[in-house]
């Protein structure tokens, strides 16, 4: 009897302790939110609401708690999610929130150090981001450049030729079969070779496109290995040793290593042939600065591993995100065929069929440009953005935000706010057009973020997506592989970015 009584007492004490832990907060004025459960905190509750739509789940929870800022624990991490459009904008420009988390995903991709640009902060991040953007601009990144525009146009021609005239090399049968093409990797090469050109002033020839397709598939493994919050591997990093496959660790490491290996070859070749008197490309510029600092600076931020990570950080979106945007847009054309008709009418009227669309046509093709903007609003690739870190304790939105708190922004709330958009549930490119002209001021979406953490590749992405999509739509009409109307959107795959599974569409040449 004594043993039973002790057992009951222990259970009661355990329940009391769990109850107290469930409602513990990092401060009295921390935002309201769901309780913490053992091991993963409120992550369980977020997943239970909508496991494949964390942004939607958090919108619901914010409404349940009647708050614009949701506060809870993710494992041991104090976390806030900003769920109000105006507060999201203020938060993105708040330099107190410009930090990044020191998590396993960041470490595994950078030789278990804090390297790169994407997952670093402070002085290191500032120096590396400023230097890379300053000199990459000279080679076409972040501004309009004829050489880059020509590369993207030439690679797009090859992409179109592949579908129009059939594969030229056996490996192209992976993505083109008769009049069918496989998305999203059909769109890979123009974006990826564009970035190769920026870095090394070269491109991979069509005979080597498979190298880029394979690399893009490996990158997708990394992107799908986790979710907006980093998933279980972030909250319980020991899973990498216990369940390396199930936790996503194996795929993330494999995908990242493929990118490191890809750039390692370019870097080693550039180093072997480098001449300090002449910069051939961005790789030379980085090597020169790195060697200078090795001789003159005691603690430099430049190193060979950092060099690799700079390249991979800029290539990641170019090998996955921009293609995902266009793939979502093609799916939307299958769901709403009238949009395709309007795009074709605009292209025929402005460009015709005797030349490819160029960036000069962009201002005269408001509907095509509006479609690209609308799909990024309608389908935010990273619904919660990349998590930020509060670099010091501060007040925000009337609440106390502790130092090192995880700060996430619910872009789904911003992009689907009824007060802002009127009918956010509808895909309607016309919302950005007035009197036949594109009104950029009407675009309140922030697909690339804002503030100092604004995605550095925004200009490259917007320009190259227009080039590729306009040329693709000039060349083809798109329909489902089986010829039947697409009635429902396809299943989304939630990862670091949201993507669609590989699927085949039929392309019919228009001339």
Buried (B, 14 or more C-beta within 10 A) or exposed (E): EEEEEEEEEEEEEEEEEEEEBBEEBBBEEBBBBBBBBEEBBBBBBBBEBBEEBBBBBBBBBBEEBEBBBBBBBBBEBBBBBBBBBEBBBBBBBBEBBBBBBEBBBBBBBBEEEBBBBBBBBEEBBBBBBEBBBEBBBBBBBBEEBEEBBEBBBBBBBBBBBBBBEEBBEEBBEBBBBEBBBBBBBBBBBBBBBBBBBBBBBBBBEBEEBBEBBBBBBBBBBBBBBBBBBBBBBBBBBEBBEEBBEEBBBBBBBEBBBBBBEBBBEBBEEBBEEBEEEEBBBBBBBBBBBBBEBEEEEEEBBBBEBBBBBBBBBBBBBBBBBBBBBBBBBBBBBBBBEEBBEBBBEBBEEBBEEEEBBBBEBBEBBBBBBBBBBBBBBBBBBBBBBBBBBBBEBBEBBEBBBBBBBBBBBBBBBBBBBEEBBEEBEEBBBEBBBEEEEBEEEBBBBBBBBBBBBEBBBBBBBBBBBBBBBBBBBBBBBBBBBEEEEBEEEBEBBBBBBBBBEBBBBBBEEBE
